Amino acid sequence: MKPLRLSVRTKLTALYGGAFLIVGLALLIVNYLLVSSTLPDTTAFASDAAGLAVQRAYPLDTTTILPVERAQATQLVATSITEYRSDVLSTLLWQSLVALAIAGGLAVLLGWLMASRVLRPLHAITSTARKLEVENLDRRIDLDGPDDELKELADTFDGMLDRLAVSFDSQKRFVANASHELRTPLAVQRTLVEVAMADPGASPEVRKLGEHLIYTNERSERMIEGLLVLARSDRGLAARGPVRLDEVAATVIRSASAMAEEAGVTVESRLRPRTVSGDPVLLERLVTNLVHNAITYNHQGGWVHVDIGVDPALVVRNTGPQVPLDAVPALFEPFRRLSGDRTGDSRNAGLGLSIVRSIAKAHGGTAGAEPGGRGGGLVVRVRLP
């Protein structure tokens, strides 16, 4: 059974109300004891009052009538005083309890209002933290009020956001510079190798070495491109717009038809209209990675099925090698492949599903997978808002 979760506001209200009731109860007990001690003592007061009353009633005959009348009068006065004390203390007790209950209710209400006022800065901090995203780190709390612990907390939170904003800006500049600095040498290297291979006097050994270098160069380019896309998606979306996910999937499937034909894989699809808010380039990369992975890690005569719907937004199924259930989570980590056919596979850099999850997260969605069952392969589901 899940334990009951109380809010801080409720706890503070209970604390204020409980403290007031304890103090009020102590005050009631003290007041009761003080009033009880100030009321006349029954025995002594009754005896004195009765003697005085009898003497006034029989001033001439004090020898025979006085003792009898005094005893009767004492008993009568004692009974009256006892009833009087009991009535006074009972009335005092009940009226005090009623007053304490009413005051306790008011204390709980005021405690609730006071707790709301005290916790208002914390709600501002929580609201700001929930609205923060990579693309709008300019939000700040800017709490006004006395220089107390809550203002210190808010100022500390704002300072942390300032440092995060500087760090993300630095990361953006690094990614932009790395995109140019890493691609340019590879492009130059590819050009030099192609020029050397185009030389009519090149020996077969040189041509074979050139082909190997070009293949290695292409793999490096794919890895760098994947890392840059992963870094871009991890930073979040700079802008959003309506994207027809079904049209994106149709474009990707058409572009992958030659790849599927060469691999001997049939690509099927069911593309229902679906519009999402996001980056069209990143969403196209998400679908491309899933379709290419489904074709690459398949077998001759296998199939790939792409389904666009409401929830999940995208489902890609394929046949292929059996995937153990406990190995699925590791496939979404960078540079992780399945053992067997996928280990050491040079066709991809091991970033495909990592990029898929990162892009889905940047769009406020999720990406998950499960084994495909008897036919092997994977079933990857992407949910987008």
C-alpha positions as a Python dict, from the first residue, in 0.01 Angstrom:
ca = {
    (1, 'M'): (0, 0, 0),
    (2, 'K'): (140, 338, -100),
    (3, 'P'): (203, 562, 205),
    (4, 'L'): (-1, 878, 238),
    (5, 'R'): (195, 1178, 112),
    (6, 'L'): (132, 1506, 293),
    (7, 'S'): (232, 1839, 146),
    (8, 'V'): (459, 2078, 333),
    (9, 'R'): (166, 2319, 354),
    (10, 'T'): (-45, 2058, 531),
    (11, 'K'): (239, 1968, 766),
    (12, 'L'): (299, 2332, 859),
    (13, 'T'): (-73, 2385, 914),
    (14, 'A'): (-89, 2080, 1139),
    (15, 'L'): (218, 2206, 1325),
    (16, 'Y'): (70, 2553, 1379),
    (17, 'G'): (-270, 2417, 1481),
    (18, 'G'): (-124, 2150, 1707),
    (19, 'A'): (103, 2399, 1884),
    (20, 'F'): (-191, 2634, 1941),
    (21, 'L'): (-410, 2355, 2079),
    (22, 'I'): (-137, 2241, 2318),
    (23, 'V'): (-83, 2594, 2448),
    (24, 'G'): (-458, 2653, 2469),
    (25, 'L'): (-511, 2328, 2660),
    (26, 'A'): (-235, 2420, 2904),
    (27, 'L'): (-393, 2764, 2953),
    (28, 'L'): (-734, 2604, 3012),
    (29, 'I'): (-590, 2374, 3283),
    (30, 'V'): (-411, 2662, 3456),
    (31, 'N'): (-723, 2877, 3443),
    (32, 'Y'): (-934, 2591, 3583),
    (33, 'L'): (-697, 2538, 3873),
    (34, 'L'): (-679, 2912, 3951),
    (35, 'V'): (-1057, 2952, 3951),
    (36, 'S'): (-1098, 2637, 4160),
    (37, 'S'): (-853, 2768, 4419),
    (38, 'T'): (-1025, 3107, 4444),
    (39, 'L'): (-1372, 2966, 4510),
    (40, 'P'): (-1461, 2944, 4885),
    (41, 'D'): (-1378, 2626, 5081),
    (42, 'T'): (-1698, 2436, 5146),
    (43, 'T'): (-1647, 2328, 5510),
    (44, 'A'): (-1501, 2646, 5661),
    (45, 'F'): (-1724, 2887, 5470),
    (46, 'A'): (-2040, 2686, 5547),
    (47, 'S'): (-1965, 2673, 5919),
    (48, 'D'): (-1896, 3046, 5948),
    (49, 'A'): (-2191, 3144, 5731),
    (50, 'A'): (-2428, 2913, 5917),
    (51, 'G'): (-2320, 3040, 6262),
    (52, 'L'): (-2362, 3399, 6159),
    (53, 'A'): (-2706, 3331, 6012),
    (54, 'V'): (-2829, 3150, 6328),
    (55, 'Q'): (-2702, 3419, 6558),
    (56, 'R'): (-2887, 3681, 6361),
    (57, 'A'): (-3205, 3469, 6360),
    (58, 'Y'): (-3197, 3386, 6737),
    (59, 'P'): (-3011, 3661, 6913),
    (60, 'L'): (-3175, 3593, 7257),
    (61, 'D'): (-3167, 3210, 7278),
    (62, 'T'): (-2814, 3092, 7198),
    (63, 'T'): (-2786, 2810, 7453),
    (64, 'T'): (-3047, 2560, 7339),
    (65, 'I'): (-3148, 2653, 6984),
    (66, 'L'): (-2816, 2764, 6845),
    (67, 'P'): (-2633, 2425, 6822),
    (68, 'V'): (-2922, 2249, 6646),
    (69, 'E'): (-2995, 2533, 6410),
    (70, 'R'): (-2623, 2584, 6346),
    (71, 'A'): (-2575, 2220, 6235),
    (72, 'Q'): (-2875, 2232, 6003),
    (73, 'A'): (-2771, 2565, 5859),
    (74, 'T'): (-2413, 2443, 5809),
    (75, 'Q'): (-2535, 2137, 5615),
    (76, 'L'): (-2764, 2350, 5400),
    (77, 'V'): (-2496, 2608, 5322),
    (78, 'A'): (-2237, 2336, 5249),
    (79, 'T'): (-2471, 2169, 5001),
    (80, 'S'): (-2542, 2498, 4829),
    (81, 'I'): (-2174, 2592, 4808),
    (82, 'T'): (-2080, 2248, 4671),
    (83, 'E'): (-2344, 2276, 4399),
    (84, 'Y'): (-2231, 2629, 4326),
    (85, 'R'): (-1864, 2527, 4291),
    (86, 'S'): (-1959, 2234, 4071),
    (87, 'D'): (-2178, 2451, 3848),
    (88, 'V'): (-1912, 2722, 3818),
    (89, 'L'): (-1629, 2482, 3737),
    (90, 'S'): (-1844, 2278, 3495),
    (91, 'T'): (-1959, 2593, 3314),
    (92, 'L'): (-1602, 2722, 3304),
    (93, 'L'): (-1473, 2391, 3166),
    (94, 'W'): (-1730, 2354, 2889),
    (95, 'Q'): (-1721, 2717, 2784),
    (96, 'S'): (-1339, 2702, 2774),
    (97, 'L'): (-1348, 2384, 2564),
    (98, 'V'): (-1592, 2542, 2318),
    (99, 'A'): (-1380, 2856, 2301),
    (100, 'L'): (-1068, 2644, 2253),
    (101, 'A'): (-1234, 2448, 1969),
    (102, 'I'): (-1341, 2768, 1793),
    (103, 'A'): (-999, 2926, 1843),
    (104, 'G'): (-835, 2601, 1726),
    (105, 'G'): (-1035, 2610, 1403),
    (106, 'L'): (-936, 2972, 1347),
    (107, 'A'): (-574, 2879, 1425),
    (108, 'V'): (-581, 2600, 1163),
    (109, 'L'): (-730, 2838, 905),
    (110, 'L'): (-477, 3109, 982),
    (111, 'G'): (-201, 2849, 985),
    (112, 'W'): (-307, 2735, 638),
    (113, 'L'): (-296, 3094, 511),
    (114, 'M'): (36, 3162, 683),
    (115, 'A'): (186, 2841, 542),
    (116, 'S'): (70, 2945, 194),
    (117, 'R'): (240, 3281, 234),
    (118, 'V'): (559, 3129, 369),
    (119, 'L'): (576, 2867, 90),
    (120, 'R'): (495, 3110, -192),
    (121, 'P'): (865, 3163, -278),
    (122, 'L'): (914, 2786, -294),
    (123, 'H'): (623, 2757, -537),
    (124, 'A'): (789, 3027, -750),
    (125, 'I'): (1113, 2828, -751),
    (126, 'T'): (931, 2506, -842),
    (127, 'S'): (732, 2675, -1120),
    (128, 'T'): (1047, 2825, -1269),
    (129, 'A'): (1230, 2493, -1254),
    (130, 'R'): (944, 2314, -1433),
    (131, 'K'): (937, 2572, -1713),
    (132, 'L'): (1311, 2553, -1773),
    (133, 'E'): (1428, 2396, -2095),
    (134, 'V'): (1755, 2411, -2279),
    (135, 'E'): (1624, 2673, -2518),
    (136, 'N'): (1489, 2910, -2248),
    (137, 'L'): (1747, 2916, -1973),
    (138, 'D'): (1691, 3292, -1945),
    (139, 'R'): (1407, 3245, -1693),
    (140, 'R'): (1483, 3366, -1341),
    (141, 'I'): (1292, 3381, -1011),
    (142, 'D'): (1397, 3736, -910),
    (143, 'L'): (1235, 3698, -568),
    (144, 'D'): (1146, 4023, -391),
    (145, 'G'): (1115, 4056, -17),
    (146, 'P'): (1320, 4054, 301),
    (147, 'D'): (1672, 3918, 297),
    (148, 'D'): (1589, 3585, 461),
    (149, 'E'): (1664, 3218, 398),
    (150, 'L'): (1405, 3183, 119),
    (151, 'K'): (1543, 3481, -71),
    (152, 'E'): (1891, 3337, -30),
    (153, 'L'): (1766, 3007, -176),
    (154, 'A'): (1604, 3185, -472),
    (155, 'D'): (1918, 3391, -537),
    (156, 'T'): (2129, 3074, -523),
    (157, 'F'): (1896, 2907, -774),
    (158, 'D'): (1923, 3210, -1006),
    (159, 'G'): (2302, 3199, -978),
    (160, 'M'): (2300, 2832, -1072),
    (161, 'L'): (2088, 2910, -1378),
    (162, 'D'): (2335, 3181, -1481),
    (163, 'R'): (2618, 2928, -1469),
    (164, 'L'): (2414, 2670, -1660),
    (165, 'A'): (2329, 2923, -1931),
    (166, 'V'): (2697, 3009, -1973),
    (167, 'S'): (2784, 2639, -1989),
    (168, 'F'): (2520, 2563, -2254),
    (169, 'D'): (2625, 2862, -2463),
    (170, 'S'): (2981, 2736, -2448),
    (171, 'Q'): (2863, 2390, -2554),
    (172, 'K'): (2672, 2533, -2851),
    (173, 'R'): (2980, 2721, -2969),
    (174, 'F'): (3189, 2407, -2927),
    (175, 'V'): (2948, 2195, -3131),
    (176, 'A'): (2934, 2458, -3407),
    (177, 'N'): (3313, 2478, -3423),
    (178, 'A'): (3359, 2101, -3398),
    (179, 'S'): (3115, 2052, -3688),
    (180, 'H'): (3344, 2251, -3914),
    (181, 'E'): (3681, 2147, -3771),
    (182, 'L'): (3603, 1773, -3783),
    (183, 'R'): (3435, 1761, -4122),
    (184, 'T'): (3691, 1965, -4312),
    (185, 'P'): (3994, 1735, -4255),
    (186, 'L'): (3787, 1431, -4348),
    (187, 'A'): (3669, 1597, -4668),
    (188, 'V'): (4029, 1689, -4756),
    (189, 'Q'): (4143, 1335, -4678),
    (190, 'R'): (3872, 1186, -4899),
    (191, 'T'): (3965, 1418, -5186),
    (192, 'L'): (4335, 1328, -5164),
    (193, 'V'): (4260, 956, -5164),
    (194, 'E'): (4023, 987, -5461),
    (195, 'V'): (4282, 1190, -5653),
    (196, 'A'): (4548, 928, -5583),
    (197, 'M'): (4316, 649, -5697),
    (198, 'A'): (4226, 838, -6014),
    (199, 'D'): (4593, 843, -6122),
    (200, 'P'): (4625, 612, -6425),
    (201, 'G'): (4965, 499, -6303),
    (202, 'A'): (4839, 389, -5963),
    (203, 'S'): (4927, 29, -5879),
    (204, 'P'): (4665, -225, -5770),
    (205, 'E'): (4805, -211, -5416),
    (206, 'V'): (4754, 166, -5406),
    (207, 'R'): (4396, 132, -5535),
    (208, 'K'): (4319, -136, -5277),
    (209, 'L'): (4465, 80, -5001),
    (210, 'G'): (4267, 379, -5131),
    (211, 'E'): (3940, 184, -5121),
    (212, 'H'): (4012, 81, -4763),
    (213, 'L'): (4093, 440, -4667),
    (214, 'I'): (3775, 571, -4828),
    (215, 'Y'): (3570, 309, -4645),
    (216, 'T'): (3735, 404, -4315),
    (217, 'N'): (3685, 771, -4396),
    (218, 'E'): (3314, 718, -4463),
    (219, 'R'): (3273, 537, -4132),
    (220, 'S'): (3448, 823, -3950),
    (221, 'E'): (3218, 1071, -4123),
    (222, 'R'): (2912, 874, -4015),
    (223, 'M'): (3038, 859, -3657),
    (224, 'I'): (3111, 1233, -3644),
    (225, 'E'): (2777, 1313, -3802),
    (226, 'G'): (2603, 1092, -3547),
    (227, 'L'): (2787, 1252, -3257),
    (228, 'L'): (2697, 1600, -3380),
    (229, 'V'): (2331, 1506, -3420),
    (230, 'L'): (2334, 1349, -3073),
    (231, 'A'): (2489, 1664, -2925),
    (232, 'R'): (2236, 1883, -3106),
    (233, 'S'): (1937, 1682, -2991),
    (234, 'D'): (2071, 1668, -2634),
    (235, 'R'): (2074, 2050, -2631),
    (236, 'G'): (1703, 2060, -2706),
    (237, 'L'): (1509, 2239, -2979),
    (238, 'A'): (1589, 2594, -3076),
    (239, 'A'): (1258, 2625, -3265),
    (240, 'R'): (944, 2419, -3318),
    (241, 'G'): (699, 2392, -3600),
    (242, 'P'): (424, 2160, -3723),
    (243, 'V'): (569, 1850, -3891),
    (244, 'R'): (370, 1583, -4077),
    (245, 'L'): (533, 1271, -3938),
    (246, 'D'): (360, 1048, -4194),
    (247, 'E'): (507, 1251, -4481),
    (248, 'V'): (852, 1236, -4323),
    (249, 'A'): (821, 857, -4291),
    (250, 'A'): (708, 825, -4654),
    (251, 'T'): (1012, 1023, -4771),
    (252, 'V'): (1249, 810, -4563),
    (253, 'I'): (1096, 485, -4689),
    (254, 'R'): (1131, 597, -5053),
    (255, 'S'): (1495, 694, -5000),
    (256, 'A'): (1569, 360, -4831),
    (257, 'S'): (1408, 147, -5103),
    (258, 'A'): (1739, 82, -5281),
    (259, 'M'): (1904, -15, -4952),
    (260, 'A'): (1618, -253, -4872),
    (261, 'E'): (1628, -409, -5219),
    (262, 'E'): (2001, -466, -5195),
    (263, 'A'): (1956, -632, -4853),
    (264, 'G'): (1665, -845, -4976),
    (265, 'V'): (1426, -693, -4721),
    (266, 'T'): (1064, -591, -4782),
    (267, 'V'): (951, -259, -4633),
    (268, 'E'): (581, -227, -4550),
    (269, 'S'): (408, 75, -4402),
    (270, 'R'): (81, 207, -4264),
    (271, 'L'): (105, 584, -4255),
    (272, 'R'): (-191, 757, -4097),
    (273, 'P'): (-191, 1139, -4086),
    (274, 'R'): (-9, 1264, -3778),
    (275, 'T'): (121, 1616, -3708),
    (276, 'V'): (371, 1682, -3430),
    (277, 'S'): (545, 1996, -3311),
    (278, 'G'): (919, 1981, -3353),
    (279, 'D'): (1225, 2004, -3576),
    (280, 'P'): (1170, 1843, -3919),
    (281, 'V'): (1542, 1766, -3969),
    (282, 'L'): (1575, 1588, -3636),
    (283, 'L'): (1249, 1398, -3682),
    (284, 'E'): (1362, 1284, -4026),
    (285, 'R'): (1687, 1165, -3871),
    (286, 'L'): (1490, 974, -3606),
    (287, 'V'): (1283, 788, -3866),
    (288, 'T'): (1587, 733, -4087),
    (289, 'N'): (1787, 574, -3806),
    (290, 'L'): (1505, 337, -3717),
    (291, 'V'): (1438, 233, -4078),
    (292, 'H'): (1807, 190, -4163),
    (293, 'N'): (1870, -10, -3846),
    (294, 'A'): (1570, -230, -3919),
    (295, 'I'): (1705, -301, -4270),
    (296, 'T'): (2069, -341, -4166),
    (297, 'Y'): (2005, -579, -3878),
    (298, 'N'): (1778, -813, -4072),
    (299, 'H'): (1814, -1125, -4286),
    (300, 'Q'): (1758, -1211, -4650),
    (301, 'G'): (1386, -1231, -4717),
    (302, 'G'): (1296, -1046, -4398),
    (303, 'W'): (1060, -752, -4360),
    (304, 'V'): (1031, -411, -4197),
    (305, 'H'): (699, -256, -4096),
    (306, 'V'): (663, 117, -4029),
    (307, 'D'): (345, 234, -3857),
    (308, 'I'): (249, 599, -3799),
    (309, 'G'): (-38, 654, -3556),
    (310, 'V'): (-156, 853, -3257),
    (311, 'D'): (-8, 671, -2960),
    (312, 'P'): (258, 562, -3014),
    (313, 'A'): (337, 806, -3291),
    (314, 'L'): (585, 573, -3463),
    (315, 'V'): (634, 197, -3446),
    (316, 'V'): (906, 18, -3644),
    (317, 'R'): (910, -363, -3642),
    (318, 'N'): (1153, -591, -3820),
    (319, 'T'): (1267, -949, -3847),
    (320, 'G'): (1626, -1038, -3775),
    (321, 'P'): (1848, -1187, -3506),
    (322, 'Q'): (1692, -1278, -3175),
    (323, 'V'): (1736, -1001, -2918),
    (324, 'P'): (1748, -1101, -2549),
    (325, 'L'): (1513, -897, -2333),
    (326, 'D'): (1786, -796, -2087),
    (327, 'A'): (2003, -665, -2373),
    (328, 'V'): (1745, -416, -2504),
    (329, 'P'): (1818, -125, -2264),
    (330, 'A'): (2189, -131, -2356),
    (331, 'L'): (2106, -77, -2725),
    (332, 'F'): (2003, 282, -2646),
    (333, 'E'): (2345, 365, -2501),
    (334, 'P'): (2611, 518, -2730),
    (335, 'F'): (2852, 276, -2899),
    (336, 'R'): (2665, -28, -2766),
    (337, 'R'): (2570, -312, -2996),
    (338, 'L'): (2418, -652, -2948),
    (339, 'S'): (2657, -944, -2918),
    (340, 'G'): (2701, -1166, -3219),
    (341, 'D'): (2625, -1009, -3555),
    (342, 'R'): (2615, -657, -3413),
    (343, 'T'): (2943, -668, -3224),
    (344, 'G'): (3217, -502, -3417),
    (345, 'D'): (2981, -423, -3704),
    (346, 'S'): (3149, -149, -3908),
    (347, 'R'): (2833, -53, -4096),
    (348, 'N'): (2722, 178, -3817),
    (349, 'A'): (2884, 367, -3532),
    (350, 'G'): (2654, 231, -3260),
    (351, 'L'): (2474, 565, -3219),
    (352, 'G'): (2147, 497, -3405),
    (353, 'L'): (1916, 420, -3112),
    (354, 'S'): (2097, 667, -2886),
    (355, 'I'): (2013, 942, -3135),
    (356, 'V'): (1653, 817, -3159),
    (357, 'R'): (1603, 839, -2783),
    (358, 'S'): (1773, 1177, -2760),
    (359, 'I'): (1560, 1326, -3040),
    (360, 'A'): (1241, 1184, -2887),
    (361, 'K'): (1335, 1332, -2550),
    (362, 'A'): (1411, 1670, -2709),
    (363, 'H'): (1054, 1668, -2846),
    (364, 'G'): (905, 1583, -2506),
    (365, 'G'): (853, 1217, -2595),
    (366, 'T'): (1000, 875, -2522),
    (367, 'A'): (1151, 587, -2717),
    (368, 'G'): (1149, 225, -2608),
    (369, 'A'): (1201, -118, -2757),
    (370, 'E'): (1125, -483, -2697),
    (371, 'P'): (1222, -810, -2866),
    (372, 'G'): (1025, -896, -3178),
    (373, 'G'): (920, -1244, -3069),
    (374, 'R'): (954, -1557, -3283),
    (375, 'G'): (1055, -1363, -3592),
    (376, 'G'): (1343, -1200, -3406),
    (377, 'G'): (1437, -837, -3450),
    (378, 'L'): (1305, -545, -3250),
    (379, 'V'): (985, -352, -3198),
    (380, 'V'): (1071, 14, -3138),
    (381, 'R'): (796, 252, -3020),
    (382, 'V'): (832, 629, -3019),
    (383, 'R'): (576, 838, -2834),
    (384, 'L'): (552, 1210, -2912),
    (385, 'P'): (316, 1472, -2767),
}
